Amino acid sequence: MAHHGRTVLVTGSTDGLGRWLAVRLATDGARVLLHGRSAERAARVREEIRRATGEDRAEVLLADLADLREVDRLADEVLARTPRLDVLVNNAGIGATSPGGRRELSTDGIELRLAVNYLAGYRLTRRLLPLLTASAPARVVNVASVGQQAIDFADPMLERGYSGMRAYAQSKLAQIMFTLDLAEELSGTEVTVNTLHPATYMDTTMVREGGVTPWSTVEEGGEATLRLVDAPDLGSGRYFDGTRESRADRQAYDPVARRRLRELSEGLVARSLGARKP
């Protein structure tokens, strides 16, 4: 599908799946907003796109998603730079491996994987919803994982019994729960929200740093993700394993758990950002 005239924001687009998506979307005609933490790596992707397309179709936006104030600054910059946003792909994330297996905290004092993999995308999406709605038909695609674990709301920061895999799996289920919640909220609008596990152990830096031999290619996961950006009549509020619709962990379908996650999320945002409103 051609993307001429569409503006797409891909978080975490300086490496792996995000990089593949950014280059492919730009090659297909989209204006791509590249997000990363490293100016050097982002510049390399921008140059790759320039060489592939013969045009300057990418713009760089830098932010550390472990800091909600930087997430807000990223949203502010998007709102200032573009009058429309057709697609938001929340792809940025960190894996299950941490130095020494230690529990880590974000700048805001939030368990790091929950903060980066889930809460940053939650906040960014909330901030950009007015722009997405004004640009409708528009799409939100949340890149989650088949690795999921129910959230223990008595200990969502995993202060007891921490493991990196548990933290990662909890954060990915939170993404899926948010997807289903937001799809319900936006029912009747032309903004759709879907989520997927793109492919298992893709050949990415995250997987290799975790000491895992890759099982699948970045292109395989990229094509599955691109389908949620492109395909007509997908509906909204759906979870896919690759290109097949699937079922997430049962907690994703529990309205009480989803309400508790909303309340937790809003409380963490309010605590981190003070009185600033969406």
Secondary structure by P-SEA (a helix, b strand, c coil): cccccbbbbbccccccaaaaaaaaaaaaccccccccccaaaaaaaaaaaaaacccccbbbbbbccccaaaaaaaaaaaaaccccccbbbcccccccccccccccccccccccccccccaaaaaaaaaaaaaaaaacccbbbbbcccbbbbbccccccccccccaaaaaaaaaaaaaaaaaaaaaaaccccbbbbbbccccccccaaaaaacccccccaaaaaaaaaaaaccccccccccccccbbbbcccccccaaaaaaaaaaaaaaaaaacccccc
